[in-house]
Amino acid sequence: MSLIKRMSPDEKKESGVIALCLMLLILAHFIPKNITIVLYIVIYIISAYPILKEAIENILHGKWFDENFLMSVATVGALAIGQFSEAIAVMLFYRVGEIFEDLAIENSKKSITNLLDIRPEYANLELNGKLQQVKPELLNKGDIIIVNPGEKIAVDGVVESGEAYLNTAALTGETKPLLVTKDSQVLSGMIVENSALRIRVSKEYKDSTVAKILELVQNASEKKTKTENFITKFSQIYTPVIVISAIMLASIPPLFLGQEFQVWLYRALIFLVISCPCALVISIPLSYFGGIGASSRAGILVKGSNYLEALSQAKAVIFDKTGTLTRGEFFVTQIIPANGVSKKEIVKLAAIAESSSPHPIARSIVKNYPGNIARVSNVEELVGLGVRAEYQGDTISVGNMKLMNKLHIDGVSTIEDTTGTVVYVALNNEYFGAIEVSDMIKTDAKVAIQGLKNVGIDNVTMLTGDKKIVGESVAEKLAIPNVKTELLPQDKVTEVEKIKSEIGDKGKVIFVGDGLNDTPVLASADVGVAMGALGSDAAVEVADVVLMKDNPTAVTKAIKIARRTKVIVWENIIFALVVKAIFLLIGALGIATMWEAVFADVGVTFIAILNALRLLKIKEENEKINKYPHSKTEKYKVEVNEA
C-alpha cells in the first residue's frame, strides 16, 4: 500500500495497464487457440504501445539505436516466430522496470527536495500599519515583514524587533534551534518556532539564500562526470555493434552452416533483449544523483556530479586559516597587568577608550568587559597607533608599542613570541598593562585535520596572510604538516598552482575557505569549497561545493560520500557488464530463453538501481559533527574579575 501511495497518477495508470495485460495473459490460457492468437496480439499492442511509439519517434529524429529500438525489434521478431507470451512478457517486465526506475529517481530527488522544502509561499508585508499577504518575489529591500511562529522567513533580512528560536535544519542540517534577537541576520528558509519576529528585508527574493540554493541544486544534474560521459558515448557505440552482432548471429549459421533459421533468429532476438544497456544508462546517473542527495542532507551542496567525482580523487587539501580553521573573530586571550594593577581595571580602561571604535580588536575588548561602559570625551583616533580618550579628567591611551614609544611611557615590557595582537594600556602616561587579542581556533578544527588523515589524505596545507609566528602556532596546534604565511591573495593562488603541479595526474587538490576573500583561490583549485558561506553570494557563485555548516569536519564527510558514490558506480558498471556478458554468451549458445533475457535486462537494471539507492541511506556522523555544532569559543573568554 505504501508503494501505491508513493506513485504519481501516471505511474498508477501504468500499473493498471500492466495488471490488465497480466489478467488477459492468464485468460489466454483458458480460451480456444484460434482466439488466443488474436488476444495475444491485443495484449502485445496494449503493453508495447508506448515503447513502439517512442522507438518510431526516435527513428524519425535520427536516433535509431536505443533501448526502445532493441525491445521493439526483439519482441516483434518473437511474435513473428510464434513466441507470443514471451514477447508480451518482455514488454510487461520492461514497463515494470520503468515504473521502479521512476520511483527510484523520485526517491533520489526527494532527498534533495525535502531539504529544499524551504521555498516560502507567502510573506506578511507590513504596509501602512496593516499586514498584507504577498508573494516573496514582490518584496523589496527595506520592506518590513512579520514572521509568526511556524512560518518560514521569506527573504534574507535583519531582525528589527522580537526574539525567537529558529529552526535552521533545512539549511544547515543542524537540529539545535538558533536564538536570534534584534539586529541578528536571518536567512530565508529558516522557520520561526516560538515568537513572532519583525524583520527588515536586506535582499530581494531572487538574491536570497533560498533562491540561490534552489538554483544551485537544480543545475547540479547538468554537470556530468567523465564516467557518465563515457557511458553515454559507450552506449552510442555499443548499441549499433549489438544490433549488427544480432543480425550476424541470425544470418551466418543458416546461410553458411546450414542451420535452422528460426532457431538462430530466436537466439538473435534473445541477444538483443539481453544487450539493452538500461542498467548502465540509468543506474550511473542515479548513483551520482544519490550522492548529491546524501551530501545535501549532510549540509553539503555539491554543484555537479563532476565535482563529486573530483572529491573522490582528492590527494591534497589546502585550508585558508582565518574564518576556516579559526573563528575569524578576535577574543581577549591574555591580560598582563603592571605591578599593583588588577586585570579588571586594565580591561575597564581599555573598553572605555575603545567603546566608540569600529575596529575588530577594539570591539573584542569592549565585548570582554562585563560592566557598563561610561561615556568618554575628546576621543582621538591615532591611525596605525591606537586611540586616546578623556575620562573623568584622566587621559587613557590604548594602542601598540609605537604609541607607547611616541608618548614616552616608561616601564612598558615587550611581550615576545606572542601569537596574537598586543594592546598596551596607559593612564595619564603611566603604564597599566597589556591585553593580548587573538583569533581563536575552532574547537572542531583538529578533529577535521585528523579526519582527513584517517581517510588517507596526509598532504594538508594551511595558507594565511598572517605573520609567521601566528600561522606556525596554529599549524602546530592542529598538527598541520605544511604552512605558508604572510601571503597576499595572489601568493595563495601561486601556492595552490604549485601543489597542483606536484600532485599532477595522481589526484585532485581541494581548497577550503570561508568564501569572504578567497574567490581567486577557490577558482584556481580543482575543487573550491566555501565553508559556512550561505550568506555570501560570491562564495555560492564561485565555489564548486558549499558547506552550509561552519564546520571543517564537513570536508571529510564530503570526501567520504564522494568515495562511496564512486564505489557504488563501479559496482554497478562491473556487475552489469559481467552479467550481460555471461547471458549474451549463453544466449548465443541457445542455453538462455527469453525469460532469462528479461532477467539480464530488467533484473540487472533493478538490482543496480537498488544498489544506487543505498547512497540515500547515508547517515550523519553525529558523534563528531554535532559534537561541535557551533564551534564554541566562549570557554576561551578571559575572566576580568580576577585580582
C-alpha positions in Angstrom: 0.0 0.0 0.0 2.8 2.4 0.8 4.3 1.8 -2.6 1.0 2.7 -4.3 0.7 5.8 -2.2 4.1 7.0 -3.4 3.1 6.5 -7.1 2.2 9.5 -9.2 -1.2 9.4 -11.2 0.7 8.4 -14.3 2.5 5.6 -12.5 -0.8 4.3 -11.1 -2.3 4.4 -14.6 0.8 2.5 -15.9 0.4 -0.1 -13.1 -3.3 -0.5 -14.0 -2.4 -1.2 -17.7 0.2 -3.8 -16.7 -2.3 -5.5 -14.3 -4.9 -5.6 -17.1 -2.4 -7.2 -19.5 -1.4 -9.8 -16.9 -5.1 -10.8 -16.4 -5.6 -11.0 -20.1 -2.5 -13.1 -20.5 -3.8 -15.6 -17.8 -7.2 -15.6 -19.6 -5.5 -16.5 -22.9 -4.6 -20.0 -21.4 -8.3 -20.8 -21.0 -9.8 -19.9 -24.3 -9.7 -21.6 -27.8 -6.4 -21.4 -29.6 -7.8 -19.6 -32.7 -9.0 -16.7 -30.4 -5.8 -16.9 -28.3 -3.6 -15.5 -31.1 -5.9 -12.5 -31.5 -5.9 -11.9 -27.8 -2.1 -12.2 -27.7 -1.8 -9.5 -30.4 -4.2 -7.2 -28.5 -2.3 -7.7 -25.3 1.0 -7.1 -27.1 -0.3 -3.8 -28.6 -1.6 -2.6 -25.2 1.7 -3.5 -23.4 4.1 -2.4 -26.2 2.4 0.7 -27.5 4.4 3.4 -25.6 7.7 1.6 -26.3 6.9 1.1 -30.0 5.7 4.7 -30.3 8.9 6.1 -28.7 11.1 3.9 -30.9 9.3 5.2 -34.1 9.6 8.8 -32.9 13.3 8.4 -32.2 13.9 6.8 -35.6 12.1 9.8 -37.3 14.5 12.1 -35.4 17.6 10.0 -36.5 18.0 8.2 -33.1 17.9 4.6 -34.2 19.8 2.7 -31.7 18.3 2.9 -28.2 16.7 0.5 -25.7 13.2 1.2 -27.2 14.5 0.1 -30.6 16.1 -3.0 -29.2 13.0 -4.0 -27.3 10.8 -3.4 -30.3 12.8 -5.4 -32.8 13.3 -8.2 -30.3 9.6 -8.6 -29.4 8.2 -8.1 -33.0 10.6 -10.8 -34.1 9.4 -13.0 -31.2 5.8 -12.5 -32.4 6.8 -13.4 -36.0 8.2 -16.8 -34.9 5.2 -17.5 -32.6 6.7 -16.7 -29.2 3.7 -14.6 -28.2 3.8 -15.0 -24.4 7.5 -14.3 -24.3 7.2 -11.2 -26.4 4.5 -9.9 -24.1 6.4 -10.8 -21.0 9.5 -8.9 -22.2 7.4 -5.7 -22.7 5.5 -6.1 -19.4 8.6 -6.6 -17.4 10.3 -3.8 -19.2 7.4 -1.5 -18.2 7.5 -2.8 -14.6 11.2 -1.9 -14.6 10.5 1.6 -15.9 8.0 2.1 -13.0 10.6 1.1 -10.4 13.2 3.3 -12.2 10.8 6.3 -12.0 10.1 5.6 -8.3 13.9 5.3 -7.6 14.6 8.6 -9.3 11.8 10.3 -7.5 13.0 8.9 -4.2 16.5 10.2 -5.0 15.2 13.6 -5.9 13.0 13.6 -2.8 16.2 13.5 -0.7 17.0 16.9 -2.1 13.5 18.3 -2.5 12.9 17.5 1.2 15.9 19.5 2.0 14.7 22.3 -0.3 11.2 22.3 1.1 12.1 25.7 2.2 10.5 27.8 -0.5 8.2 30.2 1.3 4.8 30.5 -0.2 4.0 34.0 1.1 5.2 36.8 3.3 3.3 39.1 5.7 4.2 42.6 4.5 3.7 45.5 6.9 2.1 48.3 4.9 0.6 51.5 6.5 0.2 49.7 9.8 -1.6 46.7 8.3 -0.4 43.3 7.3 -0.8 42.1 3.7 0.0 38.6 2.5 2.1 38.9 -0.7 4.4 36.6 -2.8 8.0 36.7 -1.7 9.0 37.8 -5.2 7.2 41.1 -4.6 9.2 42.1 -1.6 11.8 44.9 -1.9 14.9 45.8 0.1 13.9 47.8 3.2 10.4 46.4 3.4 9.2 45.2 6.9 7.7 41.7 7.2 6.2 39.9 10.2 7.0 36.2 10.6 4.8 34.3 13.0 5.6 31.0 14.8 5.6 28.1 12.4 6.1 30.3 9.3 9.2 30.4 7.0 11.2 33.5 6.7 10.6 34.5 3.1 13.8 36.5 2.3 17.1 37.3 3.9 16.9 40.2 6.4 17.7 41.7 9.8 15.6 41.4 12.9 14.1 44.8 13.7 12.4 43.7 16.9 11.5 40.5 18.7 13.4 37.5 19.9 12.8 33.9 18.8 14.3 30.5 18.2 14.7 29.5 14.6 14.7 26.0 13.1 17.6 26.0 10.6 17.6 22.3 9.9 16.5 22.7 6.2 19.5 25.0 5.5 22.3 23.6 7.8 21.1 20.2 8.9 21.6 21.5 12.5 18.9 20.3 14.9 19.7 22.7 17.7 17.4 25.9 17.4 19.2 29.2 16.8 18.3 32.1 19.0 18.0 35.4 17.2 17.4 38.9 18.7 17.4 42.5 17.5 20.0 43.2 14.7 20.5 39.5 14.1 21.0 38.4 10.5 18.4 35.8 9.4 18.2 33.8 6.2 15.2 32.8 4.0 14.1 29.2 4.7 14.6 29.4 8.4 11.4 28.6 10.4 10.3 30.7 13.4 9.5 28.4 16.3 8.1 30.3 19.3 7.6 34.0 18.9 6.9 36.5 16.1 9.7 38.5 14.5 9.7 41.8 12.8 12.3 41.7 10.0 13.7 44.3 7.6 14.3 42.8 4.1 18.0 43.0 3.2 17.8 41.1 -0.1 15.1 40.6 -2.8 13.9 37.0 -3.2 15.9 36.3 -6.4 19.1 37.1 -4.4 18.1 35.4 -1.2 19.5 32.2 0.2 16.5 30.0 -0.7 16.6 31.1 -4.4 20.4 30.6 -4.6 20.3 27.1 -3.1 17.3 26.0 -5.3 19.1 27.2 -8.4 22.4 25.5 -7.4 20.8 22.1 -6.8 18.5 22.3 -9.8 21.6 22.9 -12.0 23.7 20.2 -10.3 22.5 17.4 -12.6 23.6 19.2 -15.7 27.3 18.8 -14.9 28.3 15.3 -15.8 31.3 13.2 -14.6 33.8 11.6 -17.0 32.3 8.3 -16.1 28.8 9.4 -17.1 30.0 11.0 -20.3 31.9 7.7 -21.1 28.8 5.6 -20.5 26.8 7.9 -22.8 29.4 7.6 -25.6 29.8 3.9 -24.9 26.1 3.2 -25.3 26.1 5.1 -28.6 28.8 2.7 -30.0 27.7 -0.4 -28.1 24.1 -0.5 -29.3 24.8 -0.5 -33.1 27.5 -3.1 -32.5 25.0 -5.3 -30.7 22.4 -4.9 -33.5 25.0 -5.8 -36.1 26.1 -8.8 -34.0 22.5 -9.9 -33.7 22.0 -9.8 -37.4 25.2 -11.8 -37.9 24.0 -14.3 -35.3 20.7 -14.7 -37.1 22.1 -15.0 -40.6 25.6 -16.6 -40.7 24.7 -20.1 -39.2 21.7 -20.6 -41.5 23.5 -19.2 -44.6 26.9 -20.8 -44.2 26.4 -23.7 -41.8 23.0 -25.0 -42.9 21.4 -24.3 -39.5 17.7 -23.8 -39.0 16.9 -20.1 -39.4 14.1 -19.9 -36.8 16.4 -21.2 -34.1 19.1 -18.7 -34.7 16.6 -15.9 -35.2 15.2 -16.7 -31.7 18.8 -16.6 -30.3 19.4 -13.3 -32.0 16.3 -11.8 -30.5 17.3 -13.0 -27.0 20.7 -11.5 -27.7 19.0 -8.1 -28.4 17.0 -8.2 -25.2 19.9 -9.1 -23.0 22.1 -6.4 -24.6 19.9 -3.5 -23.6 22.2 -1.0 -21.8 19.5 0.2 -19.3 21.4 -0.8 -16.2 24.3 1.4 -17.1 22.4 4.3 -18.7 20.0 4.6 -15.7 21.9 3.5 -12.6 25.1 5.5 -13.0 23.5 9.0 -13.2 21.1 7.8 -10.4 24.2 6.9 -8.3 25.7 10.4 -8.6 22.3 12.0 -8.1 22.0 9.9 -4.9 25.5 11.1 -3.8 24.4 14.7 -4.3 21.2 14.0 -2.3 23.2 12.4 0.5 25.6 15.3 0.5 22.7 17.8 0.6 21.2 16.1 3.7 24.5 16.4 5.4 24.6 20.1 4.7 26.9 19.9 1.8 25.8 21.4 -1.5 27.7 19.9 -4.5 27.2 21.9 -7.7 27.5 18.8 -10.0 28.4 15.2 -10.2 31.7 16.1 -11.8 32.8 17.8 -8.5 31.6 14.8 -6.6 33.9 12.6 -8.7 36.7 15.1 -8.2 36.2 15.0 -4.4 36.6 11.2 -4.5 40.0 11.7 -6.1 41.3 14.2 -3.5 45.0 13.8 -2.7 45.7 17.2 -1.1 43.6 19.6 0.9 44.5 23.2 1.4 42.9 25.3 4.1 42.7 29.1 4.5 43.3 30.0 8.1 41.1 32.9 9.1 37.4 32.1 9.2 38.1 28.5 8.2 40.2 26.9 10.8 39.9 29.9 13.1 36.8 31.8 14.1 37.7 34.9 12.1 36.8 36.9 15.2 39.1 38.4 17.9 38.9 37.4 21.5 40.8 38.5 24.6 43.2 35.7 25.4 45.6 37.1 27.9 45.6 40.1 30.3 49.1 41.1 31.7 48.8 43.9 34.4 51.6 46.1 35.6 52.5 45.8 39.3 49.7 46.9 41.6 47.1 47.0 38.8 44.1 44.5 38.6 43.1 42.7 35.4 39.6 44.2 35.8 41.0 47.8 35.9 43.0 47.3 32.7 40.1 45.9 30.7 37.8 48.6 32.0 40.1 51.4 30.9 40.7 49.8 27.5 37.0 49.2 27.0 36.1 52.8 27.9 38.7 54.2 25.4 37.8 51.8 22.6 34.0 52.0 23.1 33.4 54.1 20.0 35.9 52.4 17.8 34.6 50.1 15.0 37.9 48.2 14.8 37.5 44.4 15.4 40.2 44.4 18.0 38.5 47.3 19.8 35.2 45.5 19.6 36.7 42.3 21.1 38.0 44.3 24.1 34.6 46.0 24.7 32.8 42.7 24.4 35.1 41.2 27.0 34.2 43.8 29.6 31.2 42.7 31.7 30.2 46.0 33.2 28.5 49.2 31.9 30.8 51.4 29.9 30.9 55.1 30.9 30.9 57.9 28.3 34.2 59.4 27.3 35.1 62.8 25.7 37.8 64.0 23.3 38.3 60.7 21.6 41.2 60.8 19.3 41.8 58.0 16.7 45.5 57.7 16.0 45.9 55.9 12.7 48.3 53.0 12.9 48.9 53.6 16.6 45.7 53.4 18.7 43.3 55.7 20.5 43.3 58.3 23.3 40.3 59.5 25.2 39.4 61.7 28.2 37.6 60.0 31.1 36.7 61.8 34.4 39.6 64.2 33.9 42.1 61.5 33.1 43.7 60.5 29.8 43.5 56.9 28.7 45.9 55.8 26.0 45.4 52.4 24.3 47.4 51.1 21.3 50.5 49.4 20.1 54.1 49.7 21.2 54.7 52.6 18.7 52.0 54.6 20.6 53.8 53.9 23.9 57.1 55.0 22.5 55.6 58.2 21.0 54.1 59.1 24.3 57.4 58.3 26.1 55.7 56.0 28.5 58.2 54.1 30.7 58.0 50.6 32.2 56.4 49.0 29.1 57.6 45.4 28.8 57.5 44.0 25.2 55.7 40.7 25.0 57.8 38.4 22.9 56.7 35.3 20.8 53.0 36.2 21.1 50.7 34.6 18.6 48.1 37.4 19.0 47.9 41.2 18.8 49.1 43.0 22.0 47.3 46.2 23.0 49.1 48.3 25.7 47.1 50.5 28.2 48.3 53.6 29.9 46.6 56.1 32.2 47.9 59.7 32.3 51.1 58.4 30.6 51.6 55.8 33.3 51.8 52.1 32.1 49.0 49.9 33.4 49.5 46.7 31.5 48.7 44.9 28.2 45.9 42.9 26.7 46.5 40.1 24.1 43.8 39.7 21.5 43.8 36.6 19.2 41.7 34.9 16.6 40.6 31.6 18.2 41.0 28.2 16.7 37.7 26.4 16.1 37.2 23.5 18.5 36.5 21.0 15.7 39.4 22.1 13.5 41.8 19.5 15.0 39.1 16.8 14.5 38.8 17.9 10.9 42.6 17.5 10.2 42.7 14.1 11.9 39.7 13.0 9.9 41.5 13.8 6.6 44.5 11.7 7.8 42.1 8.9 8.7 40.8 8.8 5.1 44.4 8.7 3.7 45.0 12.4 3.0 48.3 13.4 4.6 49.0 16.2 2.2 47.3 19.0 4.2 48.5 22.6 3.9 47.4 25.9 5.6 47.7 29.2 3.8 47.5 32.5 5.6 48.3 36.2 5.2 49.0 36.4 8.9 52.5 36.7 10.4 54.8 33.7 10.6 54.6 33.1 14.3 50.8 33.2 14.3 50.5 30.8 11.3 53.0 28.3 12.6 51.5 28.3 16.0 48.0 27.4 14.6 49.5 24.8 12.3 51.4 23.2 15.3 48.3 23.1 17.4 46.3 21.4 14.6 49.1 19.1 13.5 49.1 20.5 10.0 52.4 19.5 8.3 52.6 22.3 5.8 52.0 26.0 6.4 52.7 29.1 4.3 52.4 32.5 6.0 52.4 36.2 5.2 50.8 35.6 1.8 48.9 38.0 -0.4 45.8 36.7 -2.3 47.9 36.3 -5.5 50.5 34.4 -3.5 47.8 31.9 -2.3 46.9 31.2 -5.9 50.6 30.6 -6.7 50.9 28.1 -3.8 47.7 26.2 -5.0 49.1 26.0 -8.5 52.4 24.7 -7.1 50.7 21.9 -5.2 48.5 21.1 -8.2 51.7 20.6 -10.3 53.3 18.4 -7.6 50.2 16.2 -7.4 49.8 16.1 -11.2 47.6 13.3 -12.5 47.7 11.4 -9.3 44.7 13.2 -7.9 42.8 16.4 -7.2 43.6 19.4 -5.0 40.8 20.8 -2.8 40.9 24.4 -1.4 38.7 25.2 1.6 38.0 28.8 2.5 35.3 30.9 4.2 34.3 32.4 0.9 34.7 36.0 2.0 38.0 36.9 0.3 39.1 33.6 -1.2 37.4 33.9 -4.6 40.6 33.7 -6.8 41.9 30.7 -4.8 38.5 28.9 -4.9 38.5 29.2 -8.6 42.1 28.0 -9.1 41.7 24.7 -7.2 40.4 21.5 -8.7 37.5 21.7 -6.2 36.8 25.0 -4.4 35.0 24.5 -1.1 33.3 27.5 0.6 32.5 26.8 4.2 29.7 28.4 6.2 29.0 30.6 3.2 25.2 30.6 2.9 25.2 34.3 3.4 27.9 35.1 0.9 26.7 35.4 -2.7 30.3 35.5 -4.1 31.1 32.2 -2.4 27.9 30.4 -3.6 28.7 31.7 -7.1 32.4 30.8 -7.3 32.7 27.7 -5.1 32.2 24.2 -6.5 31.0 22.9 -3.1 29.3 24.9 -0.4 29.3 23.7 3.2 26.2 25.1 4.9 27.6 24.4 8.3 30.5 26.3 9.7 32.3 23.0 10.4 35.7 22.0 8.9 34.8 18.4 9.7 32.2 18.5 6.8 35.1 18.4 4.4 35.9 14.8 5.4 32.2 13.9 5.3 32.1 15.2 1.7 35.1 13.2 0.6 33.6 10.0 2.3 30.3 10.4 0.5 32.1 11.1 -2.8 34.2 7.9 -2.4 31.3 5.8 -1.5 29.4 7.1 -4.6 32.3 6.2 -6.8 32.5 2.6 -5.3 28.7 2.1 -6.0 29.1 3.4 -9.6 31.8 1.0 -10.4 30.0 -1.9 -8.6 27.1 -1.2 -11.0 29.3 -1.0 -14.1 31.2 -4.2 -13.3 28.0 -6.1 -12.2 26.0 -5.1 -15.3 28.8 -5.8 -17.8 29.7 -9.2 -16.3 26.1 -10.4 -16.0 25.3 -9.2 -19.5 28.5 -10.8 -21.0 27.6 -14.2 -19.4 24.0 -14.1 -20.6 25.0 -12.9 -24.1 27.2 -15.9 -24.4 24.7 -18.4 -23.1 22.0 -16.7 -25.2 24.1 -17.1 -28.4 24.7 -20.8 -27.5 21.0 -21.3 -27.2 21.0 -22.1 -23.4 19.1 -19.0 -22.4 15.5 -18.4 -23.2 13.6 -15.1 -23.5 12.8 -15.3 -19.7 16.5 -15.3 -18.8 16.9 -12.4 -21.2 14.3 -10.5 -19.3 16.3 -11.0 -16.0 19.5 -10.0 -17.8 17.9 -6.7 -18.7 15.2 -5.7 -16.3 16.5 -7.7 -13.4 20.0 -6.4 -13.6 18.7 -2.8 -14.0 16.5 -3.2 -10.9 19.4 -4.6 -8.8 21.7 -1.8 -10.0 19.1 0.8 -9.0 18.6 -0.7 -5.6 22.4 -0.6 -5.2 22.5 3.1 -6.2 19.7 3.9 -3.7 22.0 2.7 -0.8 23.5 6.2 -1.1 20.3 7.7 0.3 20.8 5.7 3.5 24.0 7.5 4.4 23.5 8.9 7.9 25.2 11.8 9.6 28.2 11.1 11.8 26.6 12.9 14.7 29.2 11.8 17.2 31.8 14.1 15.5 29.9 16.7 13.5 27.3 17.5 16.1 29.8 17.4 19.0 30.8 20.9 18.0 27.7 22.3 16.4 28.7 26.0 16.7 32.5 25.8 17.1 32.1 27.4 20.5 34.8 29.7 21.8 33.1 31.0 24.9 35.4 28.9 27.1 38.4 31.0 25.9 36.9 34.2 27.3 39.3 35.7 29.9 37.7 36.4 33.2 38.3 40.0 34.1 37.1 39.8 37.7 40.4 38.2 38.8 42.6 40.4 41.0 
